[in-house]
Amino acid sequence: MKQAVYECGIYSIFLHASKIPEGFDFTIQTSVLSVIAPSHPNLKIQGLNVGVLYAKNEHRIKAGIKNLIEVSNQTKALMWTYCPLTIGLPTEKEDVLWLSHFRFGNNELEDGDQIRVSVEMHLFYRVKEFGIQLVYEPERPPSSQNNVVAGDVSLSASEYQIGTGKYFLRICGHHFMPSFTPLA
């Protein structure tokens, strides 16, 4: 069974899987990835897909106290920290794949920007594989561009802003208490 979540402008899905799907631009077996966004003529970065394959953590070392994804545009000093309210629970025999889609607007992520993406998992889980995929859309003529795109993860007047260029994407009242939802 799949579990899908939409919160704070981010779409996430949790499902049992054994690897990150094909098509992810950068995939590693650690929990931190740093890249420079490649240039594609006539294409504009519209978003970022993050894939995290995780399993039960028998050893419970080198793990955090919550589950989160942190996306940082180091070139523009912008950072989004996403801490979902629900996650999928791996079983003894099956890992869970957490896929999240971040949509950006207002040129928050552009060609040549230094991007750092990291994932932290609760001490009960360990990251097995981690990847990102830049999502592009054709550039529109200036007269048809919108300043705000529905579903953007950050807006200048966002209720999630915690400082200049920093956003904590979590439903109010649940900032520090992780919530777990099993996949059945």
N, C-alpha and C positions, 0 to 999 in steps of 0.2 A: 504494500500500500504506500502511496506517495502522500507527502504532507507539503502543502504550499502555504506560504505566508506572504502577505503584503503589509509592510509597516514602514513608516518613516520614509516613504518614497523608494523603498527597495523591495524587489521581488526576490523571494527565496523559496527553494524547494529542497526537501530532504528525502532521499530514497536510498534503498539498499543497493550497493554497487561494489565493484572491485577495482575501478580505476577512474581517473579523470577522463571525460569524453574527448574524442578527437577534436581538433580545431583550436585548442587552447594554445596561444602564442608562446607562452613561457610556462614550463612545468618543472618543479623541483621536488626534492624529498625532504625539505626543511620547511620552516614556517615563516620565512622572510624572503621577499623577492624585491629587487630593485632594478629598474630598467629605465631607459630613455624611450619615450614614445616615438616610434618610427614615423617618418613622413610618408604620406600617400597622396599623390597629386589628386586634386579635386574631391578629396574626402575629408570630412571633419569628424573628430572623435565625438561620439554621441554618448558613449557609456563604457562601462567596464564590467566584465563578467569575472567572478571569482569562484573557483572550485576548490573545495577542501574535502579530501577523503580522510576519514578518521575512524579509529577503532577503539575498543576498550583498552584502557591503560592498566595493565597488571602491575607495573612497577611504580606508578604514581610519582615519578620524578620529572623535573623540568616541565611542569605544567602550571597553568594559571588558576585563578579562582573563578573565572567566568569565561564564556565563549564569546569571542568578538573578532571582527575583521576591522583592521585599520588601514585606510587608504590615505596616502599622503602625496600631495603634489608639492614636492620639495622646491621646485622652481618658483612657485607662486605662494609658498608658505600657507597652503590650505591643507586641512586634515579632517577626515570624516571617520568617526569611530562608530561602528555598528555592532550593537549587542542585542541579538534577537531575544524575544520573549520565549520562544519555543525552539527546541532542537529535536532532531531524530536520535533515538537511542540505538547504538550498535548492539548486536547480539554477539554471543561467543563465536558464531560461525560467519556472520555477515557484518561488513563495514558499512558506514553511512557516507553518502556523498552529499555535501552541502553546496548547492549552487546559488549564488546571489548575483543579481543584476543591479548595478548602480547606474543611474542615468544622470548625465551632467548637462548643464546649460551655461550660458553666459561665458563661454570660453574658459571654463574652470580647468579643463584638461585639453591640451593642444599638442601638436607635433613638436618634438624636441624637449618637452617637459620631462623632468626627472621624477619618476613615479616610484614610490615605495609602498608595498602592500605586505601586511603581516597578519598572521592569524594566531590567536591565543585560545587554547582549549582548556576547559575545566580539568582539574587533576584526574578525573575519571576517564579522560579520553586522551589519545595521542594522535598527532597528525602523521599520516602515512604518505600523503602526496598533496601538493598544493599547486595551483596554477591560476593564471590570469589570461584574459582574452580581451583585447581592445575592440570595441564595437564602433564601426564607422557608418556615417550616412553621407550621401552626396551633399556638397555645400549648396545652399540656396542663394539666389540673388539677394542683396541687402534689403530690398523692399519687402521680401516675404519672410525674413527671419523674425522670430519672436524672441523677446528678451527673457521670458520665463517659459519653460517647457513643463507641461503637466507631469508630475512624478519626479521632478528633479530632487536629488538628495540634499542639495543645499540651495537656499535662496537667501538674499541679503537680509530679509526680515524673518528668517527661520526661527521657529520656537525652539529649535535644537541647538542654536548657536551658544557656545560656552566661552567664547573669546574671539578675538580677531582671526578670522579664517579657520576656526576650529568648531566642529559640530559633533555632538554626542547623540547619535541616532537611536533613541530608545524611548518607548512610551513613558510618559511622566508617571512617577510613583514606583517604577520598577527598576531604578538605576543600578541597584547593587544586589538584587536577589535573583540568581539565575532560575529559570523555569525549565522543566524538562517535560517533553511530551514523547511517549514511545511511538514508534512506527509499528503498526500491527500488520 
